[in-house]
């Protein structure tokens, strides 16, 4: 797998100063956590699920969640499990076809060892499980079940807990809930690949739903939870985890109250049609939310529509300017600190305060690549669109 691997090699050479690295499901956890990108969710009930997975991989998707929880009816769980086993068996037989990282979102801890047992040899194409409504009390049984299933199958399995419980949202219980979540994921640190935010459930607790021209950060009660999650669980001091961005719910034209959020200036006359298309499909709000995700310490994003994948990946590529700054900050001779003017002569790089940012930037550069000097997100978006 590699990000932007679905576009022609000569086009990648035009776009990238350093191309995204190749990785696999067996790569180190730190690489996989950074590489998740746009994690596409799909109901486990889809009859052609194996074909869908292969199709999306061919379009640049590198991580998918096949869902047995909220995306399907309670009455369909048994059929969905049976379908999942069939589809994984089908995928395991396609040895010559590249597959994304595949995770299953379960409802109960008991489903984990049961599904792993039923998958048999097909477990080799499974990367792990997504654990819903995660708290300390609920999370421990899930993680113990995953550890036992890993031992029984001999397959490395990761967990991606979803932080969406009302206890996390409510002010009076938030501090202790976060502390309990940290105790749990810290104990099972080697198994936890990333933490995911369930913003739709947060909104549900207060009867809210953000409009397509508003981001999660415009809903203050949601923004406060995101800030506290990053504060406790996303620290750059070695104790933190990768925290992924919330889902964007919209993918078709809605009635607008506010002006589009995409300026014309980044778009050349040739790319004006691309701008119109993004606005028409409410992608300008998505692009803004992706930028705010990164500004608030989140990496990657939950996606429910294939059209959201490319914007997430395009805005995850490290710019040549970011890469230049990060390299300068991390030069061995700068170990004692100090201040230096950036190579682009437009900002101050302070070595010690900016070190953690630089390390994270180079980690992102490894998996998403570094754009050439004259390449921005518009060119990356345009290059990745299907013909």
C-alpha positions as CSV (number, residue, x, y, z in Angstrom):
1,X,0.0,0.0,0.0
2,X,1.0,3.6,-0.5
3,X,-1.0,6.8,-0.5
4,X,-1.6,8.1,-4.0
5,X,-0.4,4.8,-5.3
6,X,-3.5,4.7,-7.6
7,X,-2.1,7.5,-9.8
8,X,0.5,7.0,-12.5
9,X,4.2,7.0,-11.5
10,X,5.0,10.0,-13.7
11,X,2.2,12.0,-12.2
12,X,3.5,11.2,-8.7
13,X,7.0,12.4,-9.8
14,X,5.4,15.7,-10.9
15,X,3.5,16.1,-7.6
16,X,6.0,15.0,-5.0
17,X,9.4,16.1,-3.8
18,X,9.4,12.9,-1.7
19,X,6.8,10.3,-2.7
20,X,4.7,8.5,0.0
21,X,6.4,5.4,1.4
22,X,5.2,1.9,0.8
23,X,3.8,0.2,3.8
24,X,1.8,-3.0,4.6
25,X,-0.5,-4.4,7.3
26,X,2.7,-5.8,8.9
27,X,4.4,-2.4,9.2
28,X,5.2,-1.0,12.7
29,X,2.3,0.4,14.6
30,X,3.6,4.0,14.5
31,X,3.6,3.9,10.7
32,X,0.1,2.4,10.5
33,X,-1.3,4.9,13.0
34,X,0.0,7.8,10.9
35,X,-1.0,6.2,7.6
36,X,-4.7,5.5,8.3
37,X,-5.8,8.6,6.5
38,X,-9.4,8.6,5.5
39,X,-10.9,5.5,7.1
40,X,-13.9,4.6,5.1
41,X,-16.8,2.9,6.9
42,X,-19.1,0.4,5.2
43,X,-22.1,-1.7,6.5
44,X,-21.1,-5.3,6.9
45,X,-24.5,-6.3,5.2
46,X,-23.4,-5.3,1.7
47,X,-23.7,-8.4,-0.5
48,X,-20.8,-7.4,-2.7
49,X,-18.6,-6.2,0.1
50,X,-15.4,-8.0,-1.1
51,X,-15.8,-6.3,-4.5
52,X,-16.4,-3.0,-2.8
53,X,-13.2,-3.3,-0.8
54,X,-11.1,-4.1,-3.8
55,X,-12.7,-1.2,-5.8
56,X,-12.0,1.3,-3.0
57,X,-8.5,0.1,-2.6
58,X,-8.0,0.8,-6.3
59,X,-9.2,4.4,-5.8
60,X,-6.7,5.2,-3.0
61,X,-8.4,4.0,0.2
62,X,-5.9,2.4,2.6
63,X,-8.1,1.7,5.6
64,X,-11.7,0.5,5.9
65,X,-14.1,-0.4,8.8
66,X,-16.7,-3.0,8.1
67,X,-19.5,-2.2,10.6
68,X,-21.6,-4.5,12.7
69,X,-22.8,-1.7,14.9
70,X,-24.8,1.5,14.4
71,X,-24.8,1.3,10.5
72,X,-27.0,-1.9,10.5
73,X,-30.3,-2.8,12.1
74,X,-30.3,-4.8,15.3
75,X,-32.2,-7.6,13.5
76,X,-29.5,-7.9,10.8
77,X,-26.5,-8.7,13.1
78,X,-26.5,-12.5,12.6
79,X,-26.8,-12.2,8.8
80,X,-24.1,-9.5,8.8
81,X,-21.7,-11.7,10.7
82,X,-22.2,-14.5,8.3
83,X,-21.8,-12.2,5.3
84,X,-18.6,-10.8,6.8
85,X,-17.1,-14.3,7.1
86,X,-18.0,-15.0,3.5
87,X,-16.5,-11.8,2.2
88,X,-13.3,-12.1,4.2
89,X,-12.9,-15.6,2.9
90,X,-13.4,-14.2,-0.6
91,X,-10.8,-11.5,0.0
92,X,-8.3,-13.9,1.4
93,X,-8.4,-15.9,-1.8
94,X,-7.5,-12.9,-3.9
95,X,-3.8,-13.1,-3.2
96,X,-2.8,-10.9,-6.1
97,X,-5.1,-8.0,-5.3
98,X,-3.9,-5.2,-3.0
99,X,-6.1,-4.7,0.0
100,X,-6.5,-1.8,2.5
101,X,-6.2,-2.2,6.2
102,X,-9.4,-3.9,7.3
103,X,-11.1,-3.5,10.7
104,X,-14.4,-4.8,12.0
105,X,-16.6,-2.6,14.2
106,X,-18.2,-4.9,16.7
107,X,-21.0,-4.5,19.3
108,X,-19.9,-6.8,22.1
109,X,-16.6,-8.2,23.3
110,X,-17.9,-11.7,22.7
111,X,-18.0,-11.0,18.9
112,X,-14.2,-10.6,18.7
113,X,-13.1,-14.2,19.5
114,X,-16.1,-15.7,17.8
115,X,-15.5,-13.8,14.5
116,X,-11.7,-14.6,14.6
117,X,-12.5,-18.3,15.1
118,X,-15.0,-18.3,12.3
119,X,-12.7,-16.5,9.9
120,X,-10.1,-19.3,10.2
121,X,-7.2,-18.7,7.7
122,X,-9.0,-15.6,6.4
123,X,-8.0,-13.8,9.6
124,X,-4.8,-12.9,7.8
125,X,-6.5,-10.0,6.0
126,X,-8.0,-8.6,9.2
127,X,-6.0,-5.8,10.9
128,X,-8.2,-5.4,14.0
129,X,-11.4,-4.2,15.6
130,X,-13.2,-0.9,16.3
131,X,-14.5,-0.8,19.8
132,X,-17.7,1.3,20.3
133,X,-18.7,3.7,23.1
134,X,-15.4,3.1,24.8
135,X,-14.9,3.8,28.5
136,X,-12.8,2.1,31.2
137,X,-15.6,-0.1,32.3
138,X,-16.7,-1.1,28.8
139,X,-13.2,-1.1,27.3
140,X,-11.4,-3.6,29.4
141,X,-13.5,-6.6,28.3
142,X,-13.1,-5.6,24.7
143,X,-9.4,-5.3,24.9
144,X,-9.0,-8.5,26.9
145,X,-11.1,-10.3,24.2
146,X,-8.9,-8.9,21.5
147,X,-5.7,-10.0,23.2
148,X,-7.1,-13.5,23.7
149,X,-8.2,-13.7,20.0
150,X,-4.8,-12.5,18.9
151,X,-3.1,-15.2,20.9
152,X,-5.5,-17.9,19.6
153,X,-5.1,-16.9,16.0
154,X,-1.4,-15.9,15.9
155,X,-2.4,-12.8,14.0
156,X,-1.4,-9.3,15.2
157,X,-4.7,-7.5,15.9
158,X,-5.1,-3.8,16.7
159,X,-7.9,-2.0,18.5
160,X,-9.4,1.4,17.6
161,X,-11.6,2.5,20.5
162,X,-14.3,5.0,19.6
163,X,-14.8,7.8,22.2
164,X,-18.5,8.6,22.0
165,X,-20.0,7.9,25.4
166,X,-22.3,10.5,27.1
167,X,-20.0,10.1,30.2
168,X,-17.3,11.7,28.1
169,X,-19.5,14.5,27.0
170,X,-21.1,15.5,30.3
171,X,-19.0,18.0,32.2
172,X,-19.5,16.4,35.7
173,X,-18.1,13.0,34.5
174,X,-15.7,14.0,31.8
175,X,-12.5,14.3,33.9
176,X,-12.8,10.9,35.5
177,X,-14.0,9.2,32.2
178,X,-11.0,10.5,30.4
179,X,-8.7,9.4,33.2
180,X,-10.2,5.9,33.1
181,X,-9.9,5.7,29.3
182,X,-6.2,6.7,29.6
183,X,-5.6,4.0,32.3
184,X,-7.2,1.4,30.0
185,X,-5.5,2.3,26.7
186,X,-2.1,2.8,28.4
187,X,-2.3,-0.7,29.9
188,X,-3.0,-2.1,26.4
189,X,-0.8,0.4,24.6
190,X,0.7,-2.1,22.2
191,X,-2.7,-3.1,20.9
192,X,-4.2,0.4,20.5
193,X,-3.6,1.8,17.1
194,X,-5.6,5.0,17.3
195,X,-8.5,6.6,19.1
196,X,-11.5,7.7,17.1
197,X,-14.0,10.4,17.9
198,X,-17.8,9.7,17.7
199,X,-19.0,13.3,17.2
200,X,-22.4,12.2,15.9
201,X,-23.1,10.5,19.2
202,X,-21.9,13.6,21.1
203,X,-24.4,15.8,19.1
204,X,-27.1,13.2,19.7
205,X,-26.9,13.6,23.4
206,X,-28.1,17.2,23.1
207,X,-30.4,16.8,20.0
208,X,-27.9,18.6,17.8
209,X,-26.7,18.1,14.2
210,X,-24.2,20.4,12.5
211,X,-25.1,21.9,9.2
212,X,-22.9,21.4,6.1
213,X,-21.6,24.9,6.3
214,X,-20.4,24.4,9.9
215,X,-17.6,22.3,11.2
216,X,-17.4,20.3,14.4
217,X,-15.4,23.1,15.9
218,X,-18.3,25.5,15.4
219,X,-20.4,23.4,17.8
220,X,-18.9,24.6,21.0
221,X,-20.0,21.6,23.2
222,X,-18.3,19.3,20.7
223,X,-15.2,21.4,20.3
224,X,-14.7,21.4,24.1
225,X,-14.7,17.6,24.2
226,X,-12.3,17.3,21.3
227,X,-10.0,19.7,23.1
228,X,-10.1,17.7,26.3
229,X,-9.6,14.4,24.5
230,X,-6.4,15.8,22.9
231,X,-5.3,17.3,26.1
232,X,-5.4,14.0,28.0
233,X,-4.9,11.4,25.2
234,X,-3.1,13.2,22.4
235,X,0.0,14.6,24.1
236,X,3.4,14.7,22.3
237,X,5.4,13.7,25.3
238,X,5.4,10.0,24.5
239,X,2.2,9.2,26.5
240,X,-0.2,10.2,23.8
241,X,-2.0,8.3,21.0
242,X,-3.1,9.1,17.5
243,X,-6.5,10.7,17.7
244,X,-8.5,10.8,14.4
245,X,-10.9,13.4,13.1
246,X,-14.7,13.1,13.3
247,X,-17.0,12.0,10.5
248,X,-18.3,14.5,7.9
249,X,-21.9,13.6,7.2
250,X,-22.7,15.4,4.0
251,X,-22.0,14.4,0.4
252,X,-24.8,16.1,-1.7
253,X,-25.8,19.6,-2.3
254,X,-27.7,21.2,0.6
255,X,-29.4,24.6,0.9
256,X,-26.8,27.1,2.0
257,X,-27.1,29.9,4.6
258,X,-23.5,31.1,4.3
259,X,-21.1,31.9,1.5
260,X,-18.8,29.1,0.2
261,X,-15.6,28.7,2.3
262,X,-13.2,28.1,-0.6
263,X,-11.4,31.2,-1.8
264,X,-10.8,31.5,-5.6
265,X,-7.2,32.4,-5.3
266,X,-5.7,28.9,-4.9
267,X,-7.6,27.8,-8.0
268,X,-6.1,28.6,-11.4
269,X,-8.6,29.3,-14.2
270,X,-8.2,25.6,-15.4
271,X,-9.1,24.4,-11.9
272,X,-12.2,26.7,-11.4
273,X,-14.5,23.8,-12.4
274,X,-12.9,21.8,-9.5
275,X,-13.7,24.5,-7.1
276,X,-17.3,24.7,-8.3
277,X,-17.6,20.9,-7.9
278,X,-16.2,20.9,-4.4
279,X,-18.7,23.6,-3.4
280,X,-21.6,21.9,-5.1
281,X,-21.0,18.8,-3.1
282,X,-20.4,20.6,0.3
283,X,-16.7,19.8,0.2
284,X,-15.7,23.3,1.2
285,X,-17.0,22.6,4.7
286,X,-15.2,19.3,4.7
287,X,-11.9,20.9,3.6
288,X,-12.2,23.5,6.4
289,X,-12.9,20.8,9.0
290,X,-9.9,18.7,7.9
291,X,-7.6,21.8,8.3
292,X,-9.1,22.4,11.7
293,X,-8.6,18.7,12.6
294,X,-4.9,19.1,12.0
295,X,-4.7,22.4,13.8
296,X,-6.2,20.8,16.8
297,X,-3.9,17.8,16.9
298,X,-6.0,15.2,15.0
299,X,-4.7,13.0,12.2
300,X,-6.8,11.1,9.7
301,X,-10.6,11.1,9.6
302,X,-13.6,8.9,9.7
303,X,-15.4,8.9,6.4
304,X,-18.8,7.5,5.3
305,X,-18.6,8.4,1.6
306,X,-15.8,7.6,-0.9
307,X,-15.8,11.2,-2.2
308,X,-14.4,12.3,1.2
309,X,-11.2,10.2,0.9
310,X,-9.2,12.3,-1.5
311,X,-9.7,15.6,0.3
312,X,-8.5,14.0,3.5
313,X,-5.4,12.6,1.8
314,X,-4.6,15.7,-0.3
315,X,-4.6,17.9,2.9
316,X,-2.5,15.3,4.7
317,X,0.4,15.7,2.3
318,X,3.3,17.7,3.8
319,X,4.0,20.9,2.0
320,X,7.6,21.6,0.9
321,X,7.7,24.5,3.3
322,X,6.6,22.4,6.3
323,X,9.2,19.8,5.4
324,X,11.9,22.4,5.1
325,X,11.1,23.9,8.5
326,X,10.9,20.4,10.1
327,X,14.2,19.3,8.8
328,X,15.9,22.6,9.9
329,X,14.5,22.2,13.4
330,X,15.7,18.6,13.8
331,X,19.2,19.0,12.5
332,X,21.6,17.4,14.9
333,X,23.6,20.6,15.4
334,X,20.4,22.2,16.6
335,X,20.1,19.9,19.6
336,X,20.9,22.7,22.1
337,X,18.0,24.8,20.9
338,X,18.0,28.4,19.6
339,X,16.0,30.3,17.0
340,X,16.5,30.4,13.2
341,X,14.8,32.1,10.3
342,X,13.0,29.6,8.0
343,X,14.4,28.8,4.6
344,X,11.3,30.4,3.2
345,X,12.2,33.6,5.2
346,X,8.6,34.1,6.4
347,X,8.6,32.8,9.9
348,X,10.7,32.0,13.0
349,X,11.6,28.4,13.8
350,X,12.3,28.0,17.5
351,X,14.0,24.7,17.9
352,X,12.9,23.4,21.3
353,X,9.2,24.5,21.2
354,X,8.8,23.4,17.6
355,X,10.6,20.0,18.0
356,X,7.5,17.9,18.7
357,X,5.7,19.5,15.7
358,X,8.7,18.8,13.5
359,X,8.8,15.1,14.5
360,X,5.1,14.7,13.8
361,X,5.5,16.5,10.5
362,X,8.3,14.1,9.4
363,X,6.2,11.1,10.4
364,X,3.3,12.4,8.3
365,X,5.8,13.1,5.4
366,X,6.9,9.5,5.5
367,X,3.4,8.1,4.8
368,X,1.8,10.9,2.8
369,X,4.8,12.3,1.1
370,X,6.1,15.8,0.5
371,X,4.7,18.0,-2.2
372,X,6.9,19.8,-4.7
373,X,7.4,23.5,-4.1
374,X,4.9,24.5,-6.7
375,X,2.3,21.9,-5.7
376,X,-0.7,22.6,-3.4
377,X,-3.8,20.8,-2.3
378,X,-5.6,21.9,-5.5
379,X,-3.2,20.0,-7.7
380,X,-3.2,17.0,-5.4
381,X,-7.0,16.9,-5.5
382,X,-7.2,17.3,-9.3
383,X,-4.6,14.5,-9.8
384,X,-6.4,12.0,-7.6
385,X,-9.8,12.5,-9.1
386,X,-11.0,9.6,-11.3
387,X,-11.0,10.2,-15.1
